[in-house]
Amino acid sequence: MDKVLCSVATRGRYFTTLPLVLNAIINQTKLPDKLIIFDDNDDFQDMRKEMIYQYFFQMLDIKGIPWEWRVAEKKGQHHIHQHANLAGYDWVWRVDDDAVPEPNALYNLFRWTNTNVGAVGGSILTPPYMPDTSQVTGTIDNINSEPNIQWGFIKRKKEVEHLHCSFLYRAGVHDYNLGLSRVAHREETLFTYGLYQKGYKILVVPDAVTWHMKNPQGGIRAETNADLYARDERIFNNTLACRNNTVVVLNCGRGDHIVFKHILPLIKNPIVFSCYPDIIPGNTIAEAINFFGDLDQWNIYKKMDHWKWKDSLDSAFRKLYL
């Protein structure tokens, strides 16, 4: 049976919505195999000293849910999600610290998982705004012209291209963009669309409702610097501009470029960023950083380490790009 990690990123909501979220997770009809609460608060407080949290921790123990309260790096929720993504579980159920799932939410998300599915989302409802989303396409091209499909009641399963806020996803397949600011504007859109680009189905399904108690304090809304949002939006738009191409980033050695040279003719519509244009012509690595913000998703040696790679560099490049 596939293992599910429940990951909660929290900031500024110790005594507002986070207790509601933890209670909802503990009372799921399908329990996660582990819960990690990533504490991204500027001023850490030890919740083991608080009576209400003592009860939550005891309830987790009684129900047999291993749990961990982990102090995060104060870099933003995308860094937290990437830690969860690489934690060694088959699936990650990411739950925002102001998003309260109904008791059957995880059960009804998980039952749609199979080998072709990359992520599954349900309704994310924020009263009183609950639009009719029955005609929403859920495509990336319409992201700025229609409401998110999860903002209304989902009445039937539908394939879409991206998800919002809270969802269940296949772990270790695609990376979060760590080049975004601490605001992490568009992080979940970039991530789920990346899964879609890799050939996985992205689904919205009925009977998996989460109530979004959109807390004006804490979380992403604690950041008010408009420049951060604008920078993240630029990275998002740059990524979409390349969606019909294969982005190749060779931030590596001269010998690595020589190995890769034999693979390049096999790649569909490549856009190349390289360190050695005399071997493989392309844009510069500085341009790649400015364009995408972060290059880790193309770092071949980090990928080989994560994959515990025993084969050749040539084969690793093929796995990454073909």
GIBEL-V207276 format. One record per run of one state. SS is the DSSP state (h for helix, s for strand, l for the rest). FROM is the first residue (numbers start at 0). TO is the last residue. If there is no record, write none. Layout:
ss->SS from->FROM to->TO
ss->SS from->FROM to->TO
This chain:
ss->l from->0 to->2
ss->s from->3 to->9
ss->l from->10 to->16
ss->h from->17 to->25
ss->l from->26 to->32
ss->s from->33 to->38
ss->l from->39 to->45
ss->h from->46 to->48
ss->l from->49 to->49
ss->h from->50 to->62
ss->l from->63 to->64
ss->s from->65 to->70
ss->l from->71 to->75
ss->h from->76 to->84
ss->l from->85 to->89
ss->s from->90 to->95
ss->l from->96 to->97
ss->s from->98 to->100
ss->l from->101 to->103
ss->h from->104 to->109
ss->l from->110 to->115
ss->s from->116 to->120
ss->l from->121 to->122
ss->s from->123 to->125
ss->l from->126 to->127
ss->s from->128 to->128
ss->l from->129 to->138
ss->h from->139 to->141
ss->l from->142 to->147
ss->h from->148 to->150
ss->l from->151 to->156
ss->s from->157 to->159
ss->l from->160 to->165
ss->s from->166 to->169
ss->l from->170 to->185
ss->h from->186 to->196
ss->l from->197 to->199
ss->s from->200 to->203
ss->l from->204 to->208
ss->s from->209 to->211
ss->l from->212 to->217
ss->h from->218 to->221
ss->l from->222 to->224
ss->h from->225 to->240
ss->l from->241 to->244
ss->s from->245 to->249
ss->l from->250 to->252
ss->h from->253 to->263
ss->l from->264 to->268
ss->s from->269 to->273
ss->l from->274 to->281
ss->s from->282 to->282
ss->l from->283 to->283
ss->h from->284 to->291
ss->l from->292 to->294
ss->h from->295 to->297
ss->l from->298 to->298
ss->h from->299 to->306
ss->l from->307 to->311
ss->h from->312 to->320
ss->l from->321 to->321
